[in-house]
Amino acid sequence: MNIGEKVKSLRSQHKMTLKDLATQADLSVGFLSQFERGMTTIDVAHLQTIADIFGVSIQIFFATKEVQKRDVIRSYERKDQRRLNNAIYESLSAESADLTMRPELLILLPDEKQELPEAYTHEGEEFVYVLAGILTLVIKDKVYQLYPGDATHFNSMRLHNWANQGQSLVKLLVVHSGNLGGHDHYESQAIAR
């Protein structure tokens, strides 16, 4: 069961409609519907809000993993891989309370439905560098196609989201910064964005 399905299951157990949860979580009904169906990913801060609404730990959504503190992450040592819906996230740094940037390798699987993802906001900044494939990026009301070698850097309080609307894998280097509700990114996001 993916994270979106777990949220839907909790919502059903609590007899909440999509609209009820969307209103309480400050998300749109469309975005929440896409997330529950595995068509888009969600920021860990919003996932924490949903966990709080249901009175559960955010850890319920993830398998717990022991993360070693290391200065260097060798390519052959990377085991912190998480999957969320159509995305696979691989941590590119060790867990540390004194670091605010969270670099990840993100692999987006092709989206069968080819729907444009619903944009959302969260605290911090994001840097994205496309390594392979064609990334569909939504920022506010604009839609961009980013190709290998293309990059973007923006304040995450701007409405945004991304998707793979092609037939091939899309690989990205993603660096997040900012406070995500005081929760450790790697433990709480044993996933993908």
C-alpha positions as a Markdown table, in Angstrom:
| # | Residue | x | y | z |
|---|---|---|---|---|
| 1 | Met | 0.0 | 0.0 | 0.0 |
| 2 | Asn | 1.5 | 3.4 | -1.0 |
| 3 | Ile | 1.3 | 6.5 | 1.2 |
| 4 | Gly | -1.7 | 8.0 | -0.7 |
| 5 | Glu | -3.6 | 4.7 | -0.2 |
| 6 | Lys | -2.7 | 4.8 | 3.5 |
| 7 | Val | -4.1 | 8.4 | 3.8 |
| 8 | Lys | -7.3 | 7.3 | 2.0 |
| 9 | Ser | -7.6 | 4.4 | 4.4 |
| 10 | Leu | -7.2 | 6.6 | 7.4 |
| 11 | Arg | -9.7 | 9.1 | 5.9 |
| 12 | Ser | -12.2 | 6.3 | 5.4 |
| 13 | Gln | -11.7 | 5.0 | 8.9 |
| 14 | His | -12.4 | 8.5 | 10.3 |
| 15 | Lys | -15.5 | 8.8 | 8.0 |
| 16 | Met | -14.1 | 12.0 | 6.4 |
| 17 | Thr | -14.7 | 13.2 | 2.8 |
| 18 | Leu | -12.0 | 14.4 | 0.6 |
| 19 | Lys | -13.3 | 17.9 | 1.0 |
| 20 | Asp | -13.2 | 17.6 | 4.9 |
| 21 | Leu | -9.6 | 16.5 | 4.9 |
| 22 | Ala | -8.5 | 18.9 | 2.2 |
| 23 | Thr | -10.1 | 21.8 | 4.2 |
| 24 | Gln | -8.4 | 20.8 | 7.5 |
| 25 | Ala | -5.0 | 20.1 | 5.8 |
| 26 | Asp | -5.2 | 23.4 | 3.7 |
| 27 | Leu | -4.9 | 21.5 | 0.4 |
| 28 | Ser | -7.2 | 21.5 | -2.6 |
| 29 | Val | -9.6 | 18.6 | -3.1 |
| 30 | Gly | -8.0 | 18.0 | -6.6 |
| 31 | Phe | -4.5 | 17.7 | -5.2 |
| 32 | Leu | -5.5 | 15.4 | -2.4 |
| 33 | Ser | -7.5 | 13.2 | -4.8 |
| 34 | Gln | -4.4 | 12.9 | -7.1 |
| 35 | Phe | -2.2 | 12.1 | -4.1 |
| 36 | Glu | -4.5 | 9.4 | -2.8 |
| 37 | Arg | -4.6 | 7.8 | -6.3 |
| 38 | Gly | -0.8 | 7.8 | -6.5 |
| 39 | Met | -0.7 | 10.4 | -9.3 |
| 40 | Thr | 1.4 | 13.0 | -7.4 |
| 41 | Thr | 3.6 | 13.2 | -4.3 |
| 42 | Ile | 3.2 | 15.3 | -1.2 |
| 43 | Asp | 5.5 | 17.4 | 0.8 |
| 44 | Val | 6.5 | 16.0 | 4.2 |
| 45 | Ala | 5.1 | 19.1 | 6.0 |
| 46 | His | 1.7 | 18.5 | 4.6 |
| 47 | Leu | 1.9 | 14.8 | 5.3 |
| 48 | Gln | 2.7 | 15.7 | 9.0 |
| 49 | Thr | -0.4 | 17.9 | 9.0 |
| 50 | Ile | -2.5 | 15.0 | 7.8 |
| 51 | Ala | -0.9 | 12.7 | 10.4 |
| 52 | Asp | -1.8 | 15.3 | 13.1 |
| 53 | Ile | -5.4 | 15.5 | 11.9 |
| 54 | Phe | -5.7 | 11.8 | 12.3 |
| 55 | Gly | -3.8 | 11.8 | 15.6 |
| 56 | Val | -1.1 | 9.4 | 14.4 |
| 57 | Ser | 2.6 | 9.5 | 14.1 |
| 58 | Ile | 3.9 | 10.4 | 10.6 |
| 59 | Gln | 6.0 | 7.2 | 10.9 |
| 60 | Ile | 2.9 | 5.2 | 10.2 |
| 61 | Phe | 3.4 | 6.1 | 6.6 |
| 62 | Phe | 7.0 | 4.8 | 6.4 |
| 63 | Ala | 9.2 | 1.9 | 7.2 |
| 64 | Thr | 11.7 | 2.9 | 9.7 |
| 65 | Lys | 15.4 | 2.7 | 8.8 |
| 66 | Glu | 18.5 | 3.3 | 10.8 |
| 67 | Val | 20.6 | 6.0 | 9.1 |
| 68 | Gln | 24.2 | 6.2 | 9.9 |
| 69 | Lys | 26.0 | 9.5 | 10.3 |
| 70 | Arg | 28.6 | 9.8 | 7.6 |
| 71 | Asp | 30.6 | 12.5 | 6.1 |
| 72 | Val | 30.8 | 10.9 | 2.6 |
| 73 | Ile | 28.0 | 8.8 | 1.0 |
| 74 | Arg | 29.6 | 6.4 | -1.5 |
| 75 | Ser | 27.4 | 5.4 | -4.5 |
| 76 | Tyr | 27.6 | 1.7 | -3.6 |
| 77 | Glu | 26.6 | 2.5 | 0.0 |
| 78 | Arg | 23.3 | 4.3 | -0.7 |
| 79 | Lys | 20.5 | 2.3 | 0.7 |
| 80 | Asp | 18.1 | 5.0 | 1.8 |
| 81 | Gln | 15.7 | 4.5 | -1.0 |
| 82 | Arg | 12.0 | 5.3 | -0.6 |
| 83 | Arg | 9.1 | 5.1 | -2.9 |
| 84 | Leu | 6.0 | 7.3 | -2.9 |
| 85 | Asn | 3.4 | 6.7 | -5.6 |
| 86 | Asn | 5.2 | 7.2 | -9.0 |
| 87 | Ala | 8.5 | 8.5 | -7.5 |
| 88 | Ile | 11.6 | 6.8 | -6.0 |
| 89 | Tyr | 13.8 | 9.0 | -3.7 |
| 90 | Glu | 17.3 | 8.2 | -2.8 |
| 91 | Ser | 19.0 | 10.2 | 0.0 |
| 92 | Leu | 22.3 | 11.8 | -1.0 |
| 93 | Ser | 23.4 | 12.9 | 2.4 |
| 94 | Ala | 23.6 | 11.6 | 6.0 |
| 95 | Glu | 21.1 | 12.6 | 8.6 |
| 96 | Ser | 22.3 | 15.5 | 10.7 |
| 97 | Ala | 20.4 | 18.0 | 12.9 |
| 98 | Asp | 22.8 | 20.8 | 12.0 |
| 99 | Leu | 22.2 | 20.6 | 8.2 |
| 100 | Thr | 19.3 | 22.3 | 6.5 |
| 101 | Met | 19.8 | 21.2 | 2.8 |
| 102 | Arg | 18.4 | 17.8 | 1.8 |
| 103 | Pro | 19.8 | 16.6 | -1.5 |
| 104 | Glu | 18.1 | 13.6 | -3.1 |
| 105 | Leu | 18.2 | 11.7 | -6.4 |
| 106 | Leu | 14.6 | 11.4 | -7.6 |
| 107 | Ile | 13.4 | 9.0 | -10.2 |
| 108 | Leu | 9.9 | 9.7 | -11.6 |
| 109 | Leu | 8.2 | 6.8 | -13.3 |
| 110 | Pro | 6.0 | 7.5 | -16.3 |
| 111 | Asp | 2.5 | 8.7 | -15.3 |
| 112 | Glu | -0.1 | 6.5 | -17.1 |
| 113 | Lys | -2.9 | 9.1 | -16.7 |
| 114 | Gln | -0.8 | 12.0 | -18.0 |
| 115 | Glu | -2.6 | 14.5 | -15.8 |
| 116 | Leu | -1.0 | 17.8 | -14.9 |
| 117 | Pro | -0.1 | 17.7 | -11.1 |
| 118 | Glu | -1.9 | 20.1 | -8.8 |
| 119 | Ala | 0.5 | 22.7 | -7.4 |
| 120 | Tyr | 1.1 | 23.3 | -3.7 |
| 121 | Thr | 3.4 | 25.3 | -1.4 |
| 122 | His | 5.6 | 24.6 | 1.6 |
| 123 | Glu | 8.4 | 26.4 | 3.5 |
| 124 | Gly | 11.9 | 26.5 | 2.1 |
| 125 | Glu | 13.6 | 26.5 | -1.2 |
| 126 | Glu | 14.1 | 23.9 | -3.9 |
| 127 | Phe | 16.8 | 23.4 | -6.5 |
| 128 | Val | 16.1 | 20.9 | -9.3 |
| 129 | Tyr | 18.6 | 19.7 | -11.9 |
| 130 | Val | 17.3 | 17.3 | -14.6 |
| 131 | Leu | 19.7 | 14.4 | -15.3 |
| 132 | Ala | 17.6 | 12.4 | -17.7 |
| 133 | Gly | 14.2 | 12.4 | -19.3 |
| 134 | Ile | 11.7 | 15.4 | -19.7 |
| 135 | Leu | 10.3 | 16.9 | -16.5 |
| 136 | Thr | 7.0 | 18.7 | -16.5 |
| 137 | Leu | 7.3 | 21.5 | -14.0 |
| 138 | Val | 4.4 | 23.7 | -12.8 |
| 139 | Ile | 5.2 | 27.0 | -11.1 |
| 140 | Lys | 2.2 | 29.1 | -10.4 |
| 141 | Asp | 0.1 | 29.2 | -13.6 |
| 142 | Lys | 3.0 | 28.3 | -15.9 |
| 143 | Val | 4.0 | 24.8 | -17.2 |
| 144 | Tyr | 7.6 | 24.2 | -18.3 |
| 145 | Gln | 9.3 | 21.2 | -20.0 |
| 146 | Leu | 12.8 | 20.7 | -18.5 |
| 147 | Tyr | 15.3 | 18.6 | -20.4 |
| 148 | Pro | 18.6 | 17.0 | -19.3 |
| 149 | Gly | 21.0 | 19.8 | -18.1 |
| 150 | Asp | 18.1 | 22.2 | -17.3 |
| 151 | Ala | 17.8 | 23.5 | -13.8 |
| 152 | Thr | 15.4 | 25.6 | -11.6 |
| 153 | His | 15.7 | 27.2 | -8.2 |
| 154 | Phe | 12.7 | 28.7 | -6.5 |
| 155 | Asn | 11.1 | 29.6 | -3.2 |
| 156 | Ser | 8.8 | 26.8 | -2.2 |
| 157 | Met | 6.1 | 29.2 | -1.0 |
| 158 | Arg | 5.4 | 29.6 | -4.8 |
| 159 | Leu | 2.7 | 27.2 | -6.0 |
| 160 | His | 4.6 | 24.3 | -7.7 |
| 161 | Asn | 4.8 | 20.6 | -8.5 |
| 162 | Trp | 6.3 | 18.4 | -11.1 |
| 163 | Ala | 5.4 | 15.2 | -13.0 |
| 164 | Asn | 6.7 | 12.8 | -15.6 |
| 165 | Gln | 4.3 | 13.0 | -18.5 |
| 166 | Gly | 6.6 | 11.1 | -20.9 |
| 167 | Gln | 7.2 | 7.4 | -21.6 |
| 168 | Ser | 10.7 | 7.2 | -20.1 |
| 169 | Leu | 12.1 | 7.6 | -16.6 |
| 170 | Val | 12.9 | 11.1 | -15.4 |
| 171 | Lys | 15.9 | 11.5 | -13.1 |
| 172 | Leu | 16.5 | 14.6 | -11.1 |
| 173 | Leu | 18.9 | 16.0 | -8.5 |
| 174 | Val | 16.7 | 17.8 | -6.0 |
| 175 | Val | 17.9 | 19.9 | -3.1 |
| 176 | His | 15.4 | 21.1 | -0.5 |
| 177 | Ser | 16.1 | 23.6 | 2.2 |
| 178 | Gly | 14.0 | 25.0 | 5.0 |
| 179 | Asn | 12.2 | 23.8 | 8.1 |
| 180 | Leu | 9.7 | 21.1 | 7.4 |
| 181 | Gly | 7.8 | 21.4 | 10.6 |
| 182 | Gly | 10.8 | 20.4 | 12.8 |
| 183 | His | 10.7 | 16.8 | 11.6 |
| 184 | Asp | 13.7 | 15.1 | 10.2 |
| 185 | His | 13.3 | 14.8 | 6.4 |
| 186 | Tyr | 14.8 | 11.4 | 5.9 |
| 187 | Glu | 13.0 | 9.6 | 8.7 |
| 188 | Ser | 9.7 | 11.3 | 8.1 |
| 189 | Gln | 10.0 | 11.0 | 4.3 |
| 190 | Ala | 11.2 | 7.4 | 4.0 |
| 191 | Ile | 9.9 | 8.2 | 0.4 |
| 192 | Ala | 9.9 | 10.3 | -2.6 |
| 193 | Arg | 8.5 | 13.7 | -3.2 |
